[in-house]
Amino acid sequence: MSTAPYLPSAAEVLLADGTTAFIRPLGPRDRAAALDLHEVRMSEASRRMRFFGVSRTAPQIAADRLCGPPRPGFLALGAWAGGELIGEADYEAGAGREDTAELALSVADAWQHRGVATLLVEHLLHAARERGVHVVEADTLAGNRAVHQVFSDLGLPVRRKLEQGEIRVRVPLDEADERYREAVDERGRTADVASLAALLRPRSVAVVGASRRPGSVGRTVLTKIREGGFTGPAWAVNPRAGTVAGEPAYPSVAGLPGVPDLAVIAVPPAAVAGAAEECGRAGVRALVVLTSGLDAAVARRLVHACRSHSMRLVGPNSLGIAQTDPAVRLDAEFGGAFPLPGTAGVAAQSGGVGIALIERLTWLGIGVSGFVSLGDKYDVSGNDLLQWWESDGLTDLVLLHLESFGNPRAFARTARRVTRRLPVLTVDAGRSAAGRRGAASHTAAAATPTVTRETLFRQAGITAARSIAELVETAALLHSQPLPGTRGTVAVVSNAGGIGILAADACAEAGLLLPTLPADLAADLLGLLPAGASATNPVDTTAAADPAEVRGCIDALARSRAVDALLVCLVPTALTVDAGHDPVRALLDAPARREIPMAAVLVSQEVPVRYLPCADGDLLPVYADSRAAARAFAHARDRARWLAEPPARDAVATGTDPDAARRIADDPLTARPGGGWLDPDATSRLLACYGLPLTTSLWARDEHTAVLAARSLCRTGHDGRVAVKAYWPGQVHKSVEGAVRTGLAGDDEVRAVYRDFTEHFGDRMAGVVVQPMAAPGLELLAGVVKDHVFGPLVVLGLGGTATDVLDDRSARLAPLTERDLTTMVTELRSAPLLLGRPGREPVDLAAVERMLAALSRLATDLPQLAEADLNPVTARSDGLVCVDARIRLEPPPVFDPYLRRLRRLPGTDVPEDEER
């Protein structure tokens, strides 16, 4: 355990009722506040529970203890709201038992049962784990039900022992698992939803900056709120106007007839922070800031006002929000027409994308439960809205456009839960290959922005489209049709052979399968269709088929369940026109929803996608292009597969020594605080802590030592030969630098190579690494690269010097699950090489999975790990051996992505006066 005082940074948090509080360490300046907490803000009954009796000196003793100078093994955290200390929690490790700490906590009476104690304990336990505490203990009175409930609800194992009316509580921190994370998630969801109620279900609204000038942003929003049928009062605030749009205007928020739940701010940039502060002091609980162009100082003041007064914030640079719930009917945006009421939740960071989405959904007929233009996203994010829509009882489909992620790992955890209940679709914006340029390792080169985003979406079960058009096309299918089966099989039915072939090609290109239909089903179809029809797949009904015959064919295919989905492609032909047969009648006179999903393609259709109302009253999605329909089916299949997979457990790596690994990683950062590449010896020792299969490597600083190392290894190398590799600090690609010689035998060859290296690399060469030659096998790449936004990414692919050319890799964000260990192998294009084929044994797949599990554990254990590049790893049927490895460290981040806290923008630290 480290004995240095641990001082975590201040955190802004949401209490269970949605109130914002600040958590930070207590110090000598806080003694008066700590004394006030225990003497004034706690009743005699509360003090009795806290101090196990009544003592007039107990509050003073507690204040002195909590707010003394920093000391080893002790930490006290305080929770602040409105400038007052409302609770504290502390731990102190006993002498000789540094891994066990005593915990105590106090909460002001007025703030009890609002989640203060639980948040304090969460943050305190996180800090304790960071400093090597493995167990916390607490003595409590048997009658202190509130404290016992706090421990019971944590999600951690709690062991209690009753002794003479007191209960000794023991909480092992090392047993924090998925149950604990789920409990934290649920508490976070409850607080988040409570904090958003004033924003998304306001009872009253004020528009600050509503102008008398028609066409101005504030005037437009106020008019839309009133004309849209908002169910509560909507007030105008303008100090220079007596009336706005024929209604009274008020000079200030404080002068309104009531306190609005929500304020929409449309004032010049320099006035935004002042308007927000005025709203906060008046008791407003949520802001939508439409103004753009805020400078850094105004941004800091805006966020400070919102956090200080417990206001949630959308924007700035927001288009506004809209809620179609009949109990609210709020149209507080200036983008376009009020969306149709419905069940789709829409959030967009870009105002233009938001307008386009709403317009397309409205034209298609998909109604919206709520729309939020996130703008610059200073506070409310996609993660917040997912949790709201998960809980609002209205939303069954979510469409997101996010250009950035504040906390992707928290977003992924939320999305994994939400996507089990409702589809979440997004536009994969910001794709770029620029991240590949300048990469220092093959693993880093694999972790482009596109790869990390796609990995996040895949692991979270999010349907990621490549464009707004594809997003809407997919939403049209998911909103109206049941999900297909997981096989991805499709039957194409067309009344023109060429159109059917194009549709079949589109399905194949989208990764769907068109199986040959069973013989009995094909015979039944031919019996229903005119002469000349074909019933393979695609099914060609011929242009002579009338609507009843086409409908009978569709019905037979749907009943058979021979395929997972139906794609019906129809074109008007001279034959059908002359016969008075409109092929579309085959669709209109039939039900839109069947046992399997169905979509249609009408090539004469002018719009990309629309709905046809069918005989059962449901809607059938109809596309102008079979490629759009195929993409939508592929997304639906992927969602069906996601739902069919039960949640997987985290992969387990055995035989690891994380404590030793941390010591190895800490030493170089002490010497070089900025980080850098580990030397070969430290790399080998660190990988050994996780059982990663690095070949025997001997370090030699001179020619004589290199010869002796080669002699000792020749007996174990393939064909009695060794490899010699030059090394110097900061080395990147050894092969490119000409720093590798292989297949050496005998002292003379080793000496010659060493001398050649010395002549070529000069004083920068620190020495050489001597290794036995590995037996031939399949060369793989495996590694970890830390994305500073998304977290550590584990990569697997074909290795060797051609790895960047082949570009055959799979990736997952750590921690990996047990399923990831298998799918990372099977989704490689080169998977047949690993799985075996005639005449070639499979590689040791269990060893590959153990390596991936170990890399995942390494990535999660060591936040200072920036890159780990194992390339090549030689895979054979009898195991793996890593021939070369490099590891780069950097100072670890102080931010824990799973700790409950509001996101903080750079430069918006909590001002000191508010912390007090």
N, C-alpha and C positions, 0 to 999 in steps of 0.2 A: 504493500500500500504506500502511495506517495504521501509524505507528510507535509508537503507544501500547501499553503492555503489555496483552496479552489474557489475562484470567484467567477461564476458564470455571468454572462451578460444579461442585462435586463430583458425581460420577455413581456410582450403584450398578449394577453390571453382573454378568452371569452368565458365568463361564468355560465352556469347552467341556465340562467334566465336571459342570457344574451348581453349582459353588462360587460363592459371592458374593464379589465384590471391590469395592473403592472406587477410583475414579480421580479425582485432583485435581491441580492445579498444585503443583509443588515450590517451596519457599521457604527462606530462611535457617534456619528452625527444623528443617529436615529434613536438615541436613548429616550428622549422626551416622548417620542411617538410610541415607543414600546411600553413605556410606563403608562401612558394614557390608554393604550389598548387593554392592559391588564387591570388598571385601577378604575377606569371610567366606562369603557366600552364592554366590559364583561361583568355580568351580574355576580352576586355572591354565590349563587348556585353554580355558575359556570366556573368561577375560581375554585370552588370546592372540588369540582371534577378535575380541573387542571392540576391543582396543587395537593390534592388528597386531604384537604382540610381548609380551615380559614386562618389566614395569617395576614396581619396588616403589612408585614415586611416582604411578603412573598412577591408582590408585583415589582418592588424595587430590586430584589435579588434577581428576578427574572430579567429585568431590563439591563442590569449590570452584566449578567451572563451573556445575553444575546448581543449586546452592543459593545463589548469590549474589543480590544485590539485583536487582529487576526491571530489565530493559534492553530497549530497542527491538529488535524483530525476533527475539526469543528467547522460547521457551516450552519448559518441561520438565514432563511429566506423570508422576506416579508411580502405580503400582497397589499397593494395600494389601490384605492379608488377615491376619486375626488380629492386627492391630496392627503388622504387619511390612511393610516395603517389599519387594515381591517382583519389581518390574520398573519400568523407566522408559523413556520415549521422549522425544526432544527435537528441536527444529528451531531453526536459526539462519540468518537471511537475511544474505547478504553485503553489504558496503557497495557501493553502486552497482548492485546486483542484487536489489532489494527484493522482486521477484516470484519469486525462486528461493531456496530454502532447503535447507540441508544437514541431513539427518536421521540420528540415531543412536539405538540402543536397546540395553538390557541386561535380561536376565531371570535371576533366581536359578535355579541348577541344579535345585533341587527342584520348581520351578514351570514348567519348560520342557515344551513339547508339551501344554499345557493351555489354549492360546488367549490367554495373557496378552499376548504381543507383538502379536498381530493386533488385539486390542481397543485397546491403547494406540495403535497406528498409526491405526486408524479415528478415534479421538477426536482425535488430533494433527492428522491431515489435515483434519478438520472445522474445527478451530480455525485452521489455516493458511489455509484458503479464506476464513474469516470475516475474516481480516486481509489479504487481497489477494495471498496467495501462489498462484502458478499452477503451479509446478513444484517438486517435491522431488527431491533427489539424495542418494545415499549411496555411500560407498566400502566395499566388502566384499572379504574374501578369497575366492578361488575355491573354497576348501574349506568355506566356511561355509554348508553346505547348509540349515541351519535358517532362517537369515535369507533366503536365496534363496527358500525355500518360502513364507515369510511374504509376500514381494512377489508371488510367482506366484499365490497364492491370493486376493489382495485383490479381484480382479475389475476392476482398472484396467490400462490398457496399461503395460507395463514394457519399457523399452529398456535393454539392457546393452552395455557396451563393455569388452573385456578389454585391460588394459594392465599388463605386467610382473607377472603373478600376482595382480593386483587387478582387481576388476570394478566399473566405475562404473555404478550403477543410476540411471535417470532415470524419474520417474513424473509425467506431465502430469495435473494435477488437473482441468483444464477438460474432459477427455475422460471424466469420470465419467458413465456412462449407465445404462440399465436393467440391463446386465450386472453393473455394480458393485452396484446395489441388490439384484439377485437373489442375488449372492454374500453380501452382508450378511444378507439374509433367511435364507438357508440356514444360515449360521453361527448366527444367532439361534435358528432352529428346533432345531438340534442341541443347543444349550445349554439351551434351554427344556425339551425332552423329557427330557434327562438330569436336570435339576433336579426334575422332577415324578415321577420313578420311585419315590422313597420315599413320595410322597403317594398315588399311584394304583396302585402295585404293591408295597405294603409287605410285608416278610417277618415283621414283628412290630409289635404295637400296644400302647400303654399308654393307659388312660383316667385322666387326672388329675382327681380330684374325683369318682370313682365312690363313691356313697354307699350306706350300708346300707339307706336308706329306699326301699322299693318305690315305683315311680312317679316317682322323681327322674330328672332328665335323664341324669346320669352313669351311674346304675344301669341305666337303660333301654338306653342305648347299649352298655354292657359286655355286658349280657345278649344283645342282638341280635347283637353280634359273635360271641359264643361259640356261640349257637344257630344262627346263620346259616351255620356251617360254615367259618369263617375258617381258612385252611390253616397259619397260624403261631401263635405264642403271643400271648395277649391278657392283659395284666397290669392290675391295679387299683392305683392310687396314692391312698392316703388315710392321712394321718398319725394319724388318730384312730380307725382301725378295723383290727382284726387280720384280719378276713375280710370279704368282700363277696360276696353271692350264693353262699356256701358255698365260696369259693375264697380263697386267701391274698391279703391286701392289703399293700402295701409303703408305708413311711412317706415315701419320696421316690423320684424318678426315678433318682437316683444309687444307690439301694439295690436296684434291680431285678436279676434274675438276668442280664439282658443289656441291650444298648442298643437300644431300639425304633427302628425306622425312622420311625414315625408316632406322634404323641401327640395324643389328642383331649382338649381342655381344657374342663372343665365346672365351673369354680370361680366364686365371686363376682367381680364386676367389679374390685374393688380388688386381687384376688390374681392377675389374669390375667398381668400383666407379669412378676411374680416367678416364676410357674410357667413362662412361656416362657423366661426367662433360665435357670432350672434345667434345662429340657430342652436348651437350647442347649449349656450346659456339659457335659452328659452325652453329647452327640454325636447327639442326635435330629436328623433331617434334614427333617421336615415336621410342621406343626401344623394341626389343625382346631379352631378356637375357636368353641364353641357359645354362649358367654356373650354377652349383649347389654348395652347401656347403659354402654359404656366412655366415660369422660370424655377430654378432649384429652390430658391428661398421661399417662394409662394407655395411650392409643393410641400416643403417641410412643414410650413405653418398649417397648411390644409390637413395633412395627415395628423399632425399634433392635435388640432382641434377635434378631429373625429375620434381619435383614441381617448383624449381627455374627457370627452362628453359622451362616450359610448354610442357613437353614431356609426352605422355602416355606410360605406361610400361606394357608389358606382361612378366610374370615370376617374379623372376628368376626360374631356374630349369624347364624351358619350353622345350618342344619338338620342338616348332616352330609354324608357322602358314602357312596356304595355302588358296589361294583365286582363285577360278576357273572362275570367271567372265572374259569373253574374252577380256575385256578392260584392265585387269590386269594380269591374269595368273601368279600368284606368288606362287612358291613352296619353301617356306623358312622353311623347317623342315627336320629332319634327321630320321624320323620314318619308312618310307616305301615308297610304291608307291604313286605317285601323285593321289589324289582321282578323281573319275569321275566327270565331271562337272554336276551340277544339281541344286536342289532347297532346299536341307537340310542343315541347319546350325548346326554345331557340335562343342561343347566346352567340354573339359575334363580337370579336375584338375590333374588327374593321366595320365602320359605319356603312361603307359601300357594300360590303359583303352582306351585312345584315339586311339592308334594303333589298338586295337581290334575292336573298333567301325568302323573305316575307312575301315579295311579289310573286315569286314562282310557286310558293306553297299556296298562296291565295288563289292564283289562277288555276292550280291543280285541284283546289278544293280541300286541301288539308288544313284543318283549323289549328290554331295555336292556343296553348294554355297560358303561355307567358313568353315575352320577348325581352331580352336585356342586351343592350349595346354596351359592352364592357369598356370600350375606349382604352385609355392608358392603364387601366387595371391597377390603380393604387391600392385597392382593398379587395372588394368582391371579385371573385375569380370563378373560373369554370368549376373548380372543386366545390365551392360554396353552392353554386346553382345545382350541381348534380345532387347534392344532399337535400336541397329544397325539393326538387322535382321527384326525388325518391319518396318523399314524405307527404307531398301535397294532396294525394288522393285523386288527382286529375290527369297527370301526365303519364302517357304510355309510350312516348317516343321522344328522344332528345337529339337535337342537331346542334353541333358546336363548330365554331370557327375560332381557333386559338393560334395566335402567332407566337406566343411565348408561354412558358410555364414557370410559375414562381417556385413551386415545390412538386416536381414531377412524381417523386416517389409517394408522397401523400395523395396526389391525384390518382396515381395508379391503384393504390389500395382502395380508394373510394370507388373508382370506376369498376374495379373487379367485383365489388359488391353490387353496385347499381346495375351493371350489365347482366347480372343474373336475373334481374326483374324486368328490365325494359331495354330495348335497343338504344345504343348510343352511337350516333354517326358523327363523323368529323371530316373536314377537308384537311388533308395533309399539306398544310401550307409551309413555306420556307424550305422546301427541298433544295439541297445544294450539294455539289461535289467538292466545294472549295475546302472542306475540312480535310480532304485527302492530301492537299498540297502541304508540303513542309512537315509531314508526319515523321516522327523520329523512329518509329518501329512499324513492323508489318501489322501488329495488333492495332496500333493507333490508326494506321491507314485504313483498317476495316471499319473503324468506328466513326463513320461520317455522320453529319446531322440527320441524313435520311435514315441511316441504319438505326440510330438510337431512337428516333421518333417512331419508326415502324415497329421496332421491338417493344417500345412502351405500349403502343396501341394493341399489338397482338397479344401481349401478356395480360392486358387489362380487358380484353374482349371487346374493344372498340372497333367499329366498322369504319375504316379509313378510306375515303374516296380521294381521287386525284384532282377533282374539279368540283365546282358548284353544281354543274350539270349532272355529273355522276352522283353526287350526294342526293340531289332531288330525285333522280331516276331510281336510286336504291330505296329512298324513303317511300316512294310511291308503291313499291312492291311490299316492303315490310309493313306498311301501314294498312294494307288492304288484304293481304294474303297470308295463309298459314305458312310456317316455316317448312322447307323441304326436309327430306331425310338427309342423313350425313354422307351418303355415298356420292352425291353430286351427279346423279344420272338424270338425263333429260330426254324426253321424246319431242321431236319437232314434227309438227303437222302443218302441211302447206297445201295450197291448191295450185301451186305452180312449182315444178321441180327445181328450177334455178334458184328461186327464192329460198326453198328449203335447204338447198346445198349451201348457200351463203350463211343461213342461220346456223347450220351444223358446224361450219367453219368457225363462226363467231363463238359458239359454245366451246369448241375444242380449244380455241385460243384463250378463253377465259378459264381454262382448267376444268371444264365440265366433261362428263362422259356421255356418249351416245351409244348405249349398248344395242346389240341386235335384239329385236323383240322375240319372246318365246314363240315357238311355232304355232301353238294353239291360239295364242292371242293374235298373231299375224293372220291366221286363217279366219278368225272371227271378224277382223277388220276388213279383210277382202270381201267377206260376205256382206258387209254393210255398205261398201263403196262401189262406184260404177266400174265397169270393165276398164282395164288399163291402169288401175290404181296400183301403187306399190306400198307394201306394209313392212319394209325393213326398218330403217330408222336413219334418215327422216322418212315420215309417212307422206306419200304424195297422193292426195285424194283425187287429183286431176281437176281441171277447171269445170268438168261436167257435174261435179258433186253439188247437190242442192244443200241448203242450210240444214235440213233435217239429217241428211247423210253425214255432213261434217260434224254436227252435234252428236250423232250416235257414235262416231269414231272417237270424239273427245271423251264422251261418257265411258266408253269401254276402256280406254287407256287409263282414265282416272280410277275406275273400279279395280283394275288389275293390280295396281300398285307395283307394276313391273319397273317403273321409274319413279324418281323423286319429284319431278316437276314436268310441266307441259308448256311448250312454247308453240303458239298457233300463229302461223304467218299467212296472211291472206292478201290477195290482190284482186281488184276487179278486172275481169277479162271480157273480151267481146262475147264469148260464149255465155257467161253468166248474165251479162247485161241483156243480151237478146232473149234469154230465157226468163228474164225478170227475177233472177236469183241474186239478191244482194248477199254476198258471203258474210257480211257483218251480222246478218240476222242469226247466223249460227251462234254468235256470241251473245247477242242481246236477249235471245229467247231461252238462254240457259243460265243456270246459277253461276255467279262469279266466284263463289267460294266452294271448293270441293275438298275431297280427302287430301289432295296434294295441291300445291300452289300452281297457278296458271297465269300466264301473261300472253298478250297478243302483240303482233307486229303488223301494222298496216303501212306499207311502204308509200302509199299515197298521202299519208297524214302530214300536215304541214308543221305541226308542233312536235317537239321532241318526245313528250309523254303527256298523256291525259288519261282520265278515267272514263269508262263506259258504264252507265248504270244498267244492271242486268236484271233478269227476271226475279231473282230472289231479293232485290233491293240493295244488294251489295255492289261494290265497285270493282271493275276489272282494269288493271293497268294496261294501257296500250301504248306501244312505242313506235316511233317512226323508223328506228334502226335496230336490227337484230343484235348488233354489238352492245348497245345500251341495255337491252333486255338480258343478254348473257352476263354482262358484268353484274347486274342487279341480282340475278340468280346465284352467281358465284359468291357474292357478299352474303346472301341469305344462307347458302350452304355453310359458309364459314361460321356464321352465328349459330347455326344448328349444331355444328361440331363443338363449338365452344360450350354450349349449354349441355351437350351430352357428356362432356368430360366432368367428372366430379372434381371439386377443388382438391388440388394435390398438396401434399405435405412438402415442407422444405427438405431439400436433399441433405443427407447426413454424411459428413466426412469423419471417418474414424482415425484414431492414431495421430491426432493433431496436438500441437503444443503451442497454443496461442501466446502464453506468457513468455516463452522463450523467443517467439517470433517478435513480440513487441520490444523486447530488450535489444534484439538484433537491429530492428528498424529504428529504435530511438538513438542508438549510438551515432550513426552517421549524421542524423539531424542535429545532434548536439554540436558536432564538429562543423557542419555546414547547414545552418538554419534554413537556407533557401532550398535545400534538397539537391538531388542529382542522382546519377546512376550508381548503383552499388558495384563494388569490385567483385571479381569472380568468386573469391572466397566467401564473402558475405552473402552473395546470391545463392551459392550452394548450401550454406547453412540455413538460410531462410526457407528455401524450398524443402529442405529436409524436415523442417518443423511440420510440414503438411504431407509428408510422404510422397512428394512429387518426384517422378522417376528420372532425376538428373544422373547422367552417366558419371562414372568415376572421373574426377578432375583433379589434377595435381598442379599446384602453382609453383612456377620457377622464376626466380628473379635474375638468374644468370645461366650461361651456357652449360656449365658443369651440372647444375641442379636439373636442368632440362634433360640432359642425357641420362642422369640417374632415374628421373621420373619415367622416361620412355622405357628404360630397361625393365622397371618394375611392372609396367603396364603391358609390355609386349606379350606376356603370357596370357592376358585376359582379352586382348583385342582380337577382332576378326582377322584371321590369317596372320596373327602375330604382328600386326601393324598398328601405328598410332597416328593421331592427328595433333598438330601443333598450331596454336592460334596466338597471335600477338595481341597484347592488350595495353591500352592506355586510357586514362580517365576521359570521360566524355565520348568514348567510342560509340559509333552508331551501327553502321552496316559493315561488318568485318569482311564479308566476301567482296563487296564493292571496293573496299580499300586494299584488297589483295593481302589480307592479314590471316589467311587460312591455308594450311598445307595438310593434305591428307595422304594416307597410305604410306607412311614413312616406316622403314625397317632398318634397324642398325644404328649404331652411334654416329657414323659418318653422315648419314642423311639428316639426322636430327641436328648435328652441329652445323651442317651447311645451311639448313633452313634458319637456324637461330642467327647465324652471321648475316644471312641475307636480310632478315627482318631488321637487325641492328643497323645495317647499312642503309636500308630503305626508310625506316621510321625514325632513326636517330634517338635523341634524348627523350622524345615524348613517349617512347615505349617503356612501360613499367615492368614488363616481364612477359612470360608466355604461359598459356594453359596447355597442359599435355593430357590427352584423353585417348583411351583405347578406341580403335575403329569399331563402330557398331555394325552388326550384321545387317544385310540389306532388308528393307521393309518399305511399307507405305509411309511417306513423309507427311506429317500433319503439322498444322499450326494450332497452338492453343495459348490463351493468354487472357489478360484483364487490362482494360483501359478505363480510367475514371473520367467520365464526363462531368464537368463542374456543375451542370444543371441537372442531368438525369441520374448521376451516380455511377457506380462501377458496372461495366459491361463485360460479360464473359464471352469470349469468341472462340470458335472452333472452325477449322477449315483445312483444305489441302495446304501443305507447307513446302519448305524448301525455297530455293532461290526464285522460283517462278510463281510464288504464291500471289503476288500482286497482279500478275498477268492473268492467272486462272480465275481469281476473284470468286472463289467458291467457298463461302463462309456462312455460318449461322451464328446468331448472337442472341443473348438474353441478358436482361438486367438482373444483377444479383440482389437478393439470394435466389439461386436456382431452386426449382421444385424437382421432385422425383421424376415427373413427366418430362421436364426439360432435358434431363440427362439422356433420355431416349430420342426425343424429337430433334434435338440439336444434331444428332447423327443422321437420322433418317431423312431430314429435309435437305441435306446436302445433295447437290447434283452428282457428286462422286460417291454417294452412299453405297452403290453396288460394289465399289472397291473395298469398302470396309466390311460389308455384310457377307462378302464371298460370292463366288460365281464358279461355274464348272471349271475344274482344274486349278482353283485357287482357294485356299482356306480363308475364312473370315479372320479379321484381326481380333485381338482380345477385347471385345466390346465392354466387358465388365471393367477392364482396366481403364478404358477410355472414360467410362462413366465415373469411376473413382477419381480420375484426374480432374474432370469437370467439377465434381463435388468439392474436391480439395481447393480448386481455384476459387470457387464461390465462397467457401469459408475463409480463405485467405483475404479475399476482397472485402468481406464484411467485418472481419476481425481487425484489419489494419486500415483505418481511414487515411493513413499517410501514404498508402500505396497508390501511385499515379499510373504506373504501367508494369505489367509482367508479361514478358514476351518469350514464349517457349517455342523455338523454331530452329531446326525441325525436331519434331518428336517422331521417332521411328516406331511404327506400329507393326507388330507381327502377331502371329497366332498365339505365341507364348508370352506376350506382354508388351510393355512400352519402355522406351528409353529416350529421354530428352538429351539431344546432342548439344544443344546450345540454349542458353537462357540469359535474359537480361531483366533487371528490375530497376525501376526508377521510383524514388520517394520524393515527397514534397510535404511541407507543413500540413498537418491534418486540419480540416475545417472544424470550427467550433459549433456549427449548426447541426443539430440532430433533426433529420427530416421527419421523424415519427413523434417528436415531442410536441405537445399541443401548444401552439402559439400563433398569433397573427403574423402574416408575412410583413417584413419590414423592408421598405425601399432604401437603397443606398443613401446615406446622408440624412436619414430621418430618425436618428437615435432619440430616445426619450429625454426630454430636457430635464435637467437636474431638479428644478423646482417641482416638476410634476412627480418625479420619483419620490420626493419627500412627502 
